[in-house]
Amino acid sequence: MTTELRRLRNYIDGEFRDAADGRTTKVVNPATGKSYATAPLSGAADVDAAMAAAAKAFPVWRDLVPAERQKVLLKIADAFEARAEELIAVESENTGKPIALTRSEEIPPMIDQIRFFAGAARMLEGRSAGEYMDGMTSIIRREPVGVCAQVAPWNYPMMMAVWKFAPALAAGNTVVIKPSDTTPASTVLIAEIIGGVLSELGHPQGVFNVICGDRETGRLMVEHEVPAMASITGSVRAGMQVAESASKDLKRVHLELGGKAPVVVFEDTDIAKAVEDISVAGFFNAGQDCTAATRVLVHQSIHDEFVSALAKAAAETRTGRPDDEDVLYGPLNNANQLAQVSGFIDRLPAHAKVQAGGHRVGEEGYFYAPTVVSGLKQDDEIVQNEVFGPVITVQSFTDEAQAVEYANGVDYALASSVWTKDHGRAMRMSKALDFGCVWINTHIPLVAEMPHGGFKKSGYGKDLSAYGFEDYTRVKHVMTSLDS
């Protein structure tokens, strides 16, 4: 008996549409490894249509007073709240994530973030006006940049869509967003929700558009003549390709890319508490998080005790199906990602030791055991490169200077954490660590009011916060003669 696959479609100018040439791709549930839907494999004609819709809607949306845009975003947040269970169910099938954790850890912050940017829409400020030349008054205007081409990743499809569309719409831009080809379902549902709100309030449907597709679709979006800005959350390779493509017509680029977060644990740390928090921060979402606590640097005096406790915590951590309320995380997102994570472990050098895990779990789906690897050196592949899986590596250091050297000694610079009871040391480390975020005695909490973004190969630009909001604006100087 053959089960009919669900049919996902693009959302362009208020209509759900198939790809113009009818091409599709199959969408796989990573918890089962089986296809459950088809999605459009969009080409140039689809990108043209979406960009045209966004460009047509832009002047109308741009010219709304901020209070009106706020009203729309607040209605969207309310609609997300009302349809939360539907969003959870779709996202769980989309990603294989635990239903209970999606409900508690993703839905509330998503709704809060939309409401934050709804408020931000009314607080867009420039420097104060004034006279800086005799007889002249200068004014600073902050304006939307225009149509935004946005590409979201597969690790948090729903939440990353929010991080992209909410500040863009709040600032007065219009959006064409492409979800990952492996996780399009929740973004298509978001389009239905937002489209309903726009229709209810009488605003142009072209304000928000979704097109599904692969890397080629994303390239066509970024290179299209209409968008003024391209925003991507993804791998370093993808970010570099986007930056190169956008450079052809000098589009503004917003990049949130990979991470290799150092977790620096000093000898005065409460080991039990640190291990509990770090294991959760490392294994949550199957380690598929650019800020995950995956690279532990621990003082040599407590190294063995810490590794033993961390290995025990890993052994007690469970992965499993979405409906199992006792699991911390679900499967890796796709077969390629499972092969990548497995490859890192298969290629470990002889001096490395797998303290826990290091293997696939089950034969159905893409589950991987919580894994701890010790005995590593700074130049080992698994230390230098992003695994993006439930794998925590451990290295030892001798003093503060070596901890900083090891922590900063990678190409990524997104997030980090320091674990110590010494306030002065915490302040010194937070200054020395070359990362966009430094947590002290915690790892991974985020709030809408604070910026998220990195340096080096982790990209540039900020998500969340007023800084993320301002990234979707441009600055204009207006000078007027007082004699006119």
MOUR-V119054 format. One record per residue. N is the residue number from 1. RES is the residue in one small letter. OMEGA is omega as a letter, one per 30 degrees, with the letter a starting at -180 (NA if undefined). BURIAL is + if it has 9 or more other ideal C-beta (glycine too) atoms within 8 Angstrom, else -. D_CENTER is the distance of its C-alpha to the mean C-alpha in Angstrom with 1 decimal. Layout:
{{N,RES,OMEGA,BURIAL,D_CENTER} {N,RES,OMEGA,BURIAL,D_CENTER}}
This chain:
{{1,m,a,-,38.4} {2,t,l,-,35.4} {3,t,a,-,32.7} {4,e,a,-,31.7} {5,l,l,+,28.0} {6,r,a,-,26.1} {7,r,l,-,25.8} {8,l,a,+,22.5} {9,r,l,+,23.0} {10,n,l,+,21.6} {11,y,a,+,21.8} {12,i,l,+,23.6} {13,d,l,+,25.7} {14,g,a,+,25.9} {15,e,l,-,27.0} {16,f,a,-,25.6} {17,r,l,+,26.6} {18,d,l,-,26.9} {19,a,a,+,26.3} {20,a,a,+,29.3} {21,d,l,-,30.6} {22,g,a,-,29.9} {23,r,l,-,27.7} {24,t,l,+,25.3} {25,t,l,+,23.3} {26,k,l,-,23.3} {27,v,a,+,20.4} {28,v,l,+,20.7} {29,n,a,+,20.1} {30,p,l,+,18.9} {31,a,a,+,21.0} {32,t,a,+,24.1} {33,g,a,+,23.5} {34,k,l,-,25.2} {35,s,l,+,24.5} {36,y,a,+,24.3} {37,a,l,+,23.6} {38,t,l,+,23.8} {39,a,l,+,21.6} {40,p,l,+,22.8} {41,l,a,+,22.6} {42,s,l,+,22.6} {43,g,a,+,24.7} {44,a,a,-,26.0} {45,a,l,-,27.9} {46,d,l,+,24.9} {47,v,l,+,22.9} {48,d,a,+,26.0} {49,a,a,+,26.5} {50,a,a,+,23.0} {51,m,l,+,23.2} {52,a,l,+,26.8} {53,a,a,+,25.9} {54,a,a,+,23.2} {55,a,l,+,25.7} {56,k,a,+,28.5} {57,a,a,+,26.6} {58,f,a,+,25.4} {59,p,l,-,28.7} {60,v,a,+,29.2} {61,w,l,+,25.8} {62,r,a,+,26.0} {63,d,l,-,29.4} {64,l,l,+,28.7} {65,v,a,-,29.3} {66,p,a,+,26.2} {67,a,l,-,27.7} {68,e,l,-,27.5} {69,r,l,+,23.8} {70,q,a,+,23.3} {71,k,l,+,25.4} {72,v,a,+,23.3} {73,l,l,+,20.0} {74,l,l,+,21.9} {75,k,l,+,23.4} {76,i,l,+,20.0} {77,a,l,+,19.0} {78,d,l,-,22.4} {79,a,l,+,22.0} {80,f,a,+,18.7} {81,e,a,-,20.7} {82,a,a,-,23.7} {83,r,a,+,22.0} {84,a,a,+,19.8} {85,e,l,-,21.7} {86,e,l,-,21.3} {87,l,a,+,17.5} {88,i,a,+,17.5} {89,a,a,+,20.0} {90,v,a,+,18.3} {91,e,l,+,14.9} {92,s,l,+,16.9} {93,e,l,+,18.8} {94,n,a,+,15.8} {95,t,a,+,14.2} {96,g,a,+,17.2} {97,k,l,+,15.5} {98,p,a,+,18.2} {99,i,a,+,19.3} {100,a,a,-,20.3} {101,l,l,+,17.1} {102,t,l,+,15.1} {103,r,a,+,17.8} {104,s,a,-,17.8} {105,e,a,-,14.3} {106,e,a,+,12.1} {107,i,a,+,14.6} {108,p,l,-,16.1} {109,p,l,+,13.1} {110,m,a,+,12.0} {111,i,l,+,15.6} {112,d,a,+,16.0} {113,q,l,+,13.2} {114,i,l,+,15.0} {115,r,l,+,18.2} {116,f,a,+,17.3} {117,f,l,+,16.6} {118,a,l,+,19.8} {119,g,a,+,21.7} {120,a,a,+,20.2} {121,a,a,+,21.7} {122,r,a,-,25.1} {123,m,a,-,24.6} {124,l,a,+,23.9} {125,e,l,-,26.4} {126,g,l,-,27.9} {127,r,a,-,30.6} {128,s,l,-,33.8} {129,a,l,-,36.4} {130,g,l,-,39.5} {131,e,a,+,42.4} {132,y,l,-,41.8} {133,m,a,-,44.7} {134,d,l,-,48.1} {135,g,a,-,48.3} {136,m,l,+,44.6} {137,t,l,+,41.7} {138,s,l,+,38.1} {139,i,l,+,35.2} {140,i,l,+,31.4} {141,r,l,+,29.5} {142,r,a,+,25.7} {143,e,l,+,25.0} {144,p,a,+,22.2} {145,v,a,+,21.5} {146,g,l,+,22.1} {147,v,a,+,20.4} {148,c,l,+,16.7} {149,a,a,+,15.5} {150,q,l,+,11.9} {151,v,a,+,10.2} {152,a,a,+,7.3} {153,p,a,+,6.5} {154,w,a,+,8.6} {155,n,l,+,7.3} {156,y,a,+,6.2} {157,p,a,+,7.9} {158,m,a,+,9.5} {159,m,l,+,7.3} {160,m,l,+,4.7} {161,a,l,+,8.3} {162,v,a,+,9.5} {163,w,a,+,7.5} {164,k,a,+,9.0} {165,f,a,+,12.4} {166,a,l,+,13.4} {167,p,a,+,14.0} {168,a,l,+,15.2} {169,l,a,+,17.7} {170,a,a,+,18.7} {171,a,l,+,19.7} {172,g,l,+,21.8} {173,n,l,+,19.9} {174,t,a,+,19.8} {175,v,l,+,17.0} {176,v,a,+,16.9} {177,i,l,+,13.7} {178,k,l,+,13.4} {179,p,l,+,11.6} {180,s,l,+,11.7} {181,d,l,+,15.4} {182,t,a,+,15.1} {183,t,a,+,13.3} {184,p,a,+,14.7} {185,a,a,+,16.6} {186,s,l,+,14.6} {187,t,l,+,13.7} {188,v,l,+,17.5} {189,l,l,+,18.4} {190,i,l,+,16.3} {191,a,l,+,18.4} {192,e,a,+,21.5} {193,i,a,+,20.8} {194,i,l,+,20.1} {195,g,l,+,23.0} {196,g,l,+,25.2} {197,v,l,+,24.6} {198,l,l,+,25.2} {199,s,a,+,28.4} {200,e,a,-,29.6} {201,l,l,+,29.4} {202,g,l,-,30.8} {203,h,a,+,28.1} {204,p,l,+,27.5} {205,q,a,+,25.4} {206,g,l,+,24.2} {207,v,a,+,21.9} {208,f,a,+,19.1} {209,n,l,+,19.2} {210,v,l,+,17.3} {211,i,a,+,18.4} {212,c,l,+,17.7} {213,g,a,+,18.4} {214,d,a,-,17.7} {215,r,l,-,17.2} {216,e,l,-,20.5} {217,t,l,+,19.4} {218,g,l,+,16.4} {219,r,l,+,19.0} {220,l,l,+,21.4} {221,m,a,+,19.0} {222,v,a,+,18.3} {223,e,a,+,22.0} {224,h,a,+,23.3} {225,e,a,-,25.6} {226,v,a,-,24.4} {227,p,l,+,20.9} {228,a,a,-,21.1} {229,m,l,+,17.5} {230,a,a,+,14.9} {231,s,l,+,11.1} {232,i,l,+,8.8} {233,t,a,+,5.5} {234,g,a,-,7.5} {235,s,l,-,10.5} {236,v,l,+,13.0} {237,r,l,-,15.5} {238,a,l,+,13.6} {239,g,l,+,12.9} {240,m,l,-,16.6} {241,q,l,+,17.7} {242,v,l,+,16.0} {243,a,l,+,17.5} {244,e,a,-,20.8} {245,s,a,+,20.9} {246,a,a,+,20.2} {247,s,a,-,22.9} {248,k,l,-,25.5} {249,d,l,-,25.7} {250,l,l,-,24.0} {251,k,l,+,21.0} {252,r,a,-,18.7} {253,v,l,+,15.5} {254,h,a,+,12.1} {255,l,l,+,10.1} {256,e,a,+,7.1} {257,l,a,+,8.3} {258,g,l,+,9.7} {259,g,l,+,11.1} {260,k,a,+,14.4} {261,a,l,+,14.8} {262,p,l,+,18.6} {263,v,a,+,20.0} {264,v,a,+,23.4} {265,v,a,+,26.0} {266,f,a,+,29.4} {267,e,a,-,32.7} {268,d,a,-,33.1} {269,t,l,+,30.0} {270,d,a,-,30.6} {271,i,a,+,29.8} {272,a,a,-,29.6} {273,k,a,-,27.2} {274,a,a,+,25.0} {275,v,l,+,25.0} {276,e,a,+,24.2} {277,d,a,+,21.1} {278,i,l,+,19.9} {279,s,l,+,20.4} {280,v,a,+,18.3} {281,a,l,+,15.4} {282,g,a,+,15.9} {283,f,a,+,16.5} {284,f,a,+,14.2} {285,n,a,+,12.3} {286,a,a,+,14.5} {287,g,a,+,13.0} {288,q,a,+,10.0} {289,d,a,+,7.7} {290,c,l,+,7.6} {291,t,a,+,9.5} {292,a,a,+,11.8} {293,a,a,+,15.5} {294,t,a,+,16.7} {295,r,a,+,19.2} {296,v,l,+,22.0} {297,l,a,+,24.8} {298,v,a,+,27.7} {299,h,a,+,31.1} {300,q,a,-,33.8} {301,s,l,-,36.0} {302,i,a,+,33.7} {303,h,a,+,32.0} {304,d,l,-,34.0} {305,e,a,-,33.8} {306,f,a,+,30.0} {307,v,l,+,29.5} {308,s,a,-,31.9} {309,a,a,+,30.2} {310,l,l,+,26.7} {311,a,l,+,28.1} {312,k,l,+,29.7} {313,a,l,+,26.6} {314,a,a,+,24.9} {315,a,a,+,28.0} {316,e,l,-,27.8} {317,t,a,+,24.1} {318,r,l,-,23.9} {319,t,a,+,21.8} {320,g,a,+,22.9} {321,r,a,+,22.9} {322,p,a,+,20.9} {323,d,l,-,24.1} {324,d,a,+,25.0} {325,e,a,-,24.4} {326,d,a,-,25.2} {327,v,l,+,22.3} {328,l,a,+,19.3} {329,y,a,+,17.2} {330,g,a,+,17.7} {331,p,l,+,17.8} {332,l,a,+,15.8} {333,n,a,+,14.4} {334,n,a,+,17.2} {335,a,l,-,20.4} {336,n,l,-,19.3} {337,q,l,+,16.8} {338,l,l,+,19.6} {339,a,l,-,21.9} {340,q,a,+,19.6} {341,v,l,+,19.5} {342,s,a,+,23.1} {343,g,l,-,24.0} {344,f,a,+,22.9} {345,i,l,+,25.2} {346,d,a,-,27.9} {347,r,a,-,28.1} {348,l,l,+,28.3} {349,p,a,-,31.2} {350,a,a,-,34.4} {351,h,l,-,33.9} {352,a,l,+,30.7} {353,k,l,-,31.2} {354,v,a,+,29.1} {355,q,l,+,29.7} {356,a,l,+,28.0} {357,g,a,+,26.4} {358,g,a,-,26.0} {359,h,l,-,26.4} {360,r,l,-,25.3} {361,v,l,-,26.1} {362,g,a,-,28.2} {363,e,l,-,28.9} {364,e,a,-,26.9} {365,g,a,+,23.2} {366,y,a,+,20.9} {367,f,l,+,21.3} {368,y,a,+,21.5} {369,a,l,+,23.2} {370,p,a,+,22.0} {371,t,l,+,23.1} {372,v,a,+,24.4} {373,v,l,+,25.9} {374,s,l,+,28.3} {375,g,a,-,30.8} {376,l,l,+,28.4} {377,k,a,-,29.0} {378,q,a,+,26.9} {379,d,l,-,27.2} {380,d,a,+,26.4} {381,e,a,-,23.9} {382,i,l,+,21.9} {383,v,a,+,21.7} {384,q,a,+,20.8} {385,n,a,-,18.2} {386,e,l,+,14.9} {387,v,a,+,16.0} {388,f,l,+,12.8} {389,g,a,+,15.2} {390,p,a,+,17.2} {391,v,l,+,19.1} {392,i,l,+,20.1} {393,t,a,+,22.4} {394,v,l,+,25.1} {395,q,l,+,27.1} {396,s,l,+,29.9} {397,f,a,+,30.8} {398,t,a,-,34.1} {399,d,a,-,33.4} {400,e,a,-,31.0} {401,a,l,-,31.4} {402,q,l,+,30.5} {403,a,l,+,27.5} {404,v,l,+,26.2} {405,e,a,-,27.2} {406,y,a,+,25.4} {407,a,a,+,22.2} {408,n,a,+,22.0} {409,g,l,-,23.4} {410,v,a,+,20.3} {411,d,a,-,18.6} {412,y,a,+,15.2} {413,a,a,+,14.9} {414,l,a,+,11.7} {415,a,a,+,12.9} {416,s,l,+,16.3} {417,s,l,+,18.8} {418,v,a,+,22.6} {419,w,a,+,24.9} {420,t,l,+,28.3} {421,k,a,-,30.9} {422,d,a,-,32.1} {423,h,a,-,30.9} {424,g,l,-,32.1} {425,r,l,+,30.4} {426,a,l,+,27.1} {427,m,l,-,27.5} {428,r,a,+,28.6} {429,m,a,+,25.7} {430,s,l,+,23.1} {431,k,a,-,24.9} {432,a,a,-,25.2} {433,l,a,+,21.7} {434,d,a,-,20.0} {435,f,a,+,16.4} {436,g,l,+,14.3} {437,c,l,+,14.5} {438,v,l,+,17.5} {439,w,l,+,18.1} {440,i,a,+,21.7} {441,n,l,+,22.9} {442,t,l,-,19.6} {443,h,l,+,16.2} {444,i,l,+,12.7} {445,p,l,-,13.7} {446,l,l,-,11.7} {447,v,a,-,13.6} {448,a,a,+,13.3} {449,e,a,-,16.1} {450,m,a,-,14.7} {451,p,l,+,12.6} {452,h,l,+,9.5} {453,g,a,+,9.8} {454,g,l,+,12.0} {455,f,l,+,15.2} {456,k,a,-,17.0} {457,k,l,+,15.1} {458,s,l,+,11.7} {459,g,a,+,12.1} {460,y,a,-,13.2} {461,g,a,+,12.6} {462,k,l,+,11.0} {463,d,a,+,8.6} {464,l,l,+,10.6} {465,s,l,+,14.3} {466,a,l,-,17.2} {467,y,l,+,16.0} {468,g,l,+,12.9} {469,f,a,+,15.5} {470,e,l,+,18.0} {471,d,a,+,15.8} {472,y,l,+,16.6} {473,t,l,+,20.3} {474,r,a,-,23.2} {475,v,l,+,26.2} {476,k,l,-,29.7} {477,h,l,-,33.0} {478,v,l,-,35.9} {479,m,a,+,39.4} {480,t,l,-,42.4} {481,s,l,-,46.1} {482,l,a,-,47.7} {483,d,a,-,50.9} {484,s,NA,-,49.8}}
